[in-house]
Amino acid sequence: MVFVTFSIIYVEARNKIHNKHKLHKPHKNSSNGHIRGGSSSPLPAPAPLPHYGPPPTQMGIFNVMCFGAKGNGISDDSMALRAAWNGACKVAGATVKIPAKLKFLIMPITLQGPCLPGLTLQIDGTLLAPPDASSWPKSSLFQWINFKWVQNLTIKGSGTVDGQGYNWWSSSESYDMQAIRFYASNYIIVRDIKIINSPLCHLKFDSSKGINVNNITISSPENSPNTDGIHLQNTQDVEIQHSDIGTGDDCVSIQTGCSNVHVHHINCGPGHGISLGGLGKDNSMACVSNIIVEDITMRNTLYGARIKTWQGGIGIVKNVSFSRIQVYDVSYPITIDQYYCDKHICKNQTGTVVISGVKFDQISGSYATQPVHLACSNSIPCTDVDLTDIQLRPSLTNRGFQQTLCWNSYGKSQGSLLPSSIDYCLRSGGGSIKRIARSRDHSLCY
């Protein structure tokens, strides 16, 4: 009886559910094709989704093509890049994407922070600068792609940043121009990309810290003037590594206000080597410290490891190490020049930037003009300069000097030395010499 009662209740309940679904099941009206429910009125259309502008192609990916870029190398795609940047700047971990196989003409532009952390600029295509200097607005200050107040940014990709500087190199006018510049930006990574043919400096970091440059290629012709590869100014905690740099000027230029810089595993050439300076121009203060340059190959460069200062400057260069550098047909592999002048005539001045604690270690290969050139100030000597395990032979094209030059330079030479003149190049000096140097050391550098 219990089983029969339960079965009757179950069947009645199932019939009620079935009838309820049948009542509300939509069906097509044969007269007008509308889908109707239980009533005769049509269902309301769904509300449209809100529109917030061009959507990213994927979650967190802001492709410039979605913001109106043409990618034909002719149309101005600057506004599309700016719009993509502004959108990505508001999303943590976002990526601005420059797609491959396309060319994007970009006028001088500033990409500004602060942005949410983890922003990436993925360059897989080609960015082109306007080739004609007259088309650059003066308001750009002749900075092409300028990053300002940006934190935790990565620039990477398989693409190319082309400064198209051919017309600039033959110009008689003087410009201070950078292809890519970072100002007041911290914890920046630049890797894998190629930067070519900048009108002047290719990659500059100014008033920044926490910089890592890895596996990039920088290239411009040997006869392109003032085309520094990487330029550092007032920037600390820098690592530049595993890159190929060949330009018409310094492969790496380290200027005033830089400290804790590590440059290693770089192929440099053509160009002017890796330089500190020129420092102290127009009687200015220069402070550079804790610089390590090691595991470098230099081919057909004018200089190798170099420190250059202007007469009349103040400040100090200290704790600098150049080691394990291989040179091939380098004119001046080892250089300290405290009489630097880029004019025909410069005024003689007694003041200078103090140089102390410079190591040249395991530098070998061939030189084209002079193996060692240490020309320190008449009034203030260079102190604690070490020459260790130097092996430099004249190249097949050498028509210069086999003798070294060491003027007012104090320190020690040791290990295997070639040419033998290196062994008596440096002078030995006691505490009195160091006191002279320290008397001109300015505490404002600390």
TAPE-V309762 format. One record per helix or strand. SS is the DSSP state (H for helix, E for strand). FROM is the first residue (numbers start at 1). LEN is the number of residues. If there is no record, write none. Layout:
ss=SS from=FROM len=LEN
ss=SS from=FROM len=LEN
This chain:
ss=H from=2 len=23
ss=E from=27 len=2
ss=E from=35 len=2
ss=E from=42 len=1
ss=E from=58 len=1
ss=E from=61 len=3
ss=H from=64 len=4
ss=E from=72 len=5
ss=H from=78 len=12
ss=E from=95 len=4
ss=E from=103 len=4
ss=E from=109 len=4
ss=E from=119 len=5
ss=E from=126 len=4
ss=H from=133 len=3
ss=H from=138 len=3
ss=E from=143 len=6
ss=E from=151 len=6
ss=E from=160 len=3
ss=H from=166 len=4
ss=E from=178 len=6
ss=E from=186 len=6
ss=E from=194 len=3
ss=E from=201 len=6
ss=E from=209 len=6
ss=E from=217 len=3
ss=E from=230 len=4
ss=E from=236 len=11
ss=E from=252 len=3
ss=E from=258 len=11
ss=E from=271 len=1
ss=E from=274 len=6
ss=H from=281 len=3
ss=E from=285 len=15
ss=E from=301 len=1
ss=E from=303 len=7
ss=E from=314 len=24
ss=E from=354 len=22
ss=E from=382 len=13
ss=E from=401 len=1
ss=E from=405 len=3
ss=E from=409 len=10
ss=H from=420 len=5
ss=E from=427 len=1
ss=H from=431 len=9
ss=H from=443 len=3
